[in-house]
Amino acid sequence: MMAPDWARPWFAPYRDVAGPVLARLAAGQPVHRALDHERFEPDRPRATGYEQHIAATGRVPTRDNAHDLFNGLVWLRCPVLKAALNRAHVAAPPAPPGRRGPMRDALTLLDESGMLLAAPPELQQALREQDWTALFVTRRALWQQARALVVGHALLEKLLAPRPALCARVLLVADVEAPRLPATLCPADMPPLPVLGIPGWWAANASREFYADDRVFRPKRLASSPAQGGFAC
């Protein structure tokens, strides 16, 4: 696995929990043991689904790869959120065969590609409208009052090699350290946000021209269109 740069703002919140884990990995331990917690176990064939297994046993099946390592780090850093996601998955209304339904679709997006964002109302409105100029240029100073935390483990894995097209799905919260999941949630409730557009998160976005790429910073009317050219929203 490529070594994370813990100075990056998306990795920095995980630096403290990751240090001992990475040391144990370097010593040759498998990921589930390196996480050093009774919550993790090797991924084996099981009689129930992934979320149902976690709910029933309290143990997270874990493979020896970067994807599951980041999942484990989020469990260690945000255990209350991860447990709430698991409970919500299990309690979600049943869906037609072969589908998860809108609630579980949204929970999966949050778990894999999610970001928690506590921000002033003006930024929240601009994000919902995907008004990128307002969000990142004219109201840029308001980001000093915002706090963002990437909680999607697949997104964290992708951010090992950051590129402008990488996008988070945002859950707006009052406090990123004590988020509350809504009773109902669907994918449309979580607007997309190009991660490297956040002021202070990527040196190139100090230039206004960074936001001129409409393959990344697309108008809202195109937000649900099929992704083009690697766009990750």
C-alpha positions in Angstrom: 0.0 0.0 0.0 1.2 3.5 -0.8 2.1 5.3 2.4 -0.4 8.0 3.4 0.8 11.5 3.8 -0.6 12.3 7.2 -0.1 16.0 6.7 -3.0 15.9 4.1 -6.2 17.3 5.7 -8.2 14.2 4.8 -5.7 11.8 6.5 -4.7 14.0 9.4 -7.7 13.2 11.6 -6.7 9.5 11.5 -3.0 10.0 12.3 -3.2 9.2 16.0 -5.2 5.9 15.6 -3.2 4.9 12.5 0.3 5.1 14.0 0.2 1.9 16.1 -1.8 0.1 13.4 0.8 0.8 10.7 3.6 -0.2 13.0 2.0 -3.6 13.5 1.4 -3.9 9.8 5.1 -3.2 9.2 5.9 -6.0 11.6 4.0 -8.4 9.5 0.6 -8.7 11.2 -2.5 -9.1 9.1 -4.9 -6.1 8.9 -7.4 -7.5 11.3 -4.7 -8.0 14.0 -2.9 -4.8 13.2 -6.1 -2.9 14.0 -5.6 -4.5 17.5 -9.2 -4.5 18.6 -11.6 -7.3 19.4 -14.0 -5.8 16.9 -12.1 -7.1 13.8 -11.8 -10.6 12.5 -10.6 -12.3 9.2 -13.1 -12.2 6.4 -14.5 -15.7 6.0 -17.6 -17.3 4.5 -20.6 -16.4 6.6 -24.2 -17.4 6.8 -25.5 -13.8 6.9 -24.8 -10.6 5.0 -21.9 -8.3 6.0 -24.0 -5.7 7.9 -26.1 -8.4 9.6 -23.0 -10.2 10.7 -21.6 -7.1 12.3 -24.9 -6.4 14.1 -25.2 -10.0 15.3 -21.6 -10.5 16.4 -20.1 -7.0 16.9 -17.2 -8.1 14.8 -16.1 -6.6 11.4 -14.9 -9.0 8.7 -11.6 -7.6 7.5 -9.5 -8.5 4.4 -5.8 -7.8 4.0 -6.1 -4.8 1.7 -6.0 -1.0 1.9 -9.7 -0.7 1.5 -10.5 -2.7 4.7 -7.6 -1.0 6.5 -9.2 2.4 6.0 -12.5 0.9 7.0 -10.9 -0.2 10.2 -9.3 3.2 10.8 -12.7 4.9 10.5 -14.1 2.4 13.0 -11.4 3.3 15.4 -11.7 7.0 14.9 -15.5 7.2 14.6 -17.0 4.2 16.4 -20.3 5.8 17.2 -20.9 6.8 13.6 -19.9 3.4 12.2 -22.2 1.6 14.7 -25.1 3.9 13.8 -24.6 3.2 10.1 -24.6 -0.5 10.8 -27.8 -0.3 12.9 -29.5 1.8 10.2 -28.5 -0.7 7.5 -30.1 -3.6 9.5 -33.2 -1.6 10.3 -33.8 -0.1 6.8 -37.1 -1.0 5.1 -36.9 -4.1 2.9 -36.3 -3.5 -0.8 -37.1 -5.5 -3.9 -34.8 -8.5 -4.6 -31.4 -7.4 -5.8 -31.8 -3.9 -4.6 -30.9 -2.1 -1.4 -33.5 0.6 -1.5 -32.9 4.4 -1.1 -32.0 4.3 2.6 -29.4 1.6 2.3 -28.1 3.2 -1.0 -27.5 6.4 0.9 -25.9 4.7 3.9 -23.6 2.9 1.5 -22.6 6.1 -0.2 -21.9 7.7 3.2 -19.9 4.7 4.4 -17.8 4.4 1.2 -17.6 8.0 -0.1 -18.9 10.1 2.7 -17.8 13.4 4.2 -19.3 15.1 7.3 -19.5 18.8 7.0 -20.4 21.4 9.6 -20.5 24.8 7.8 -22.3 28.2 7.9 -25.7 28.3 6.2 -24.4 30.2 3.2 -22.0 27.4 2.4 -24.6 24.8 2.9 -27.0 26.6 0.5 -24.3 27.0 -2.1 -23.3 23.3 -1.8 -26.9 22.1 -2.2 -27.3 24.3 -5.3 -23.8 23.2 -6.5 -23.0 26.9 -7.0 -19.3 26.3 -7.1 -18.4 30.0 -7.5 -20.3 31.0 -4.4 -19.1 27.9 -2.5 -15.4 28.2 -3.3 -14.8 31.8 -4.5 -17.1 34.5 -3.3 -17.8 32.9 0.0 -14.4 31.4 0.4 -13.6 33.1 3.7 -16.5 31.3 5.3 -14.6 28.0 5.1 -12.6 29.2 8.1 -15.8 28.6 10.1 -16.3 25.1 8.6 -15.1 21.7 9.5 -15.0 18.7 7.3 -14.2 15.1 8.0 -13.8 12.4 5.4 -15.4 9.2 6.7 -15.8 7.2 3.5 -13.2 4.5 3.6 -13.2 4.0 -0.2 -12.7 7.7 -0.7 -9.8 7.7 1.8 -8.2 4.9 -0.2 -8.6 6.8 -3.5 -7.1 9.9 -1.8 -3.8 8.0 -1.6 -3.4 9.3 -5.1 -5.4 12.6 -5.0 -6.8 14.0 -8.2 -9.4 16.8 -8.8 -12.2 14.5 -9.9 -12.4 12.7 -6.6 -15.8 13.6 -5.0 -17.3 13.1 -1.6 -21.0 12.8 -0.8 -21.7 15.2 2.0 -23.8 14.8 5.1 -24.4 18.2 6.6 -24.2 18.0 10.4 -24.0 20.3 13.4 -20.8 18.7 14.7 -18.5 16.4 12.8 -17.4 14.8 16.1 -21.0 14.0 17.2 -23.0 13.5 14.0 -26.6 12.4 14.0 -27.9 10.2 11.2 -31.3 11.3 9.9 -34.2 8.9 10.4 -34.6 8.8 6.7 -31.9 9.4 4.1 -31.6 9.0 0.3 -28.7 9.7 -2.0 -30.1 13.0 -3.2 -29.9 14.3 0.4 -26.1 14.1 0.2 -24.7 16.6 -2.4 -21.4 15.9 -4.2 -18.4 17.9 -3.3 -15.0 17.7 -5.2 -12.7 17.2 -2.2 -9.7 19.0 -3.6 -11.8 22.1 -4.1 -12.0 22.8 -0.3 -9.9 25.9 0.5 -6.7 24.9 2.2 -6.9 21.3 1.1 -5.0 21.6 -2.2 -2.5 24.2 -3.2 -3.7 24.6 -6.7 -7.2 25.7 -5.7 -5.7 29.0 -4.5 -6.2 30.0 -8.1 -9.7 30.7 -9.3 -8.9 28.9 -12.6 -8.8 25.7 -10.6 -12.6 25.8 -10.5 -13.1 26.5 -14.2 -12.9 22.8 -15.1 -16.6 21.9 -15.7 -15.8 18.2 -16.0 -15.3 18.4 -12.2 -17.3 21.4 -11.1 -20.4 20.6 -13.1 -23.7 22.5 -13.0 -26.3 21.0 -10.8 -28.5 19.9 -13.8 -25.7 17.6 -14.8 -24.9 16.2 -11.4 -26.9 13.0 -11.9 -25.6 12.4 -15.4 -23.3 9.4 -16.0 -19.8 10.2 -14.9 -17.4 11.2 -17.7 -13.6 11.0 -17.8 -13.2 9.5 -14.3 -15.5 12.0 -12.5 -16.1 10.3 -9.2 -19.4 11.9 -7.9 
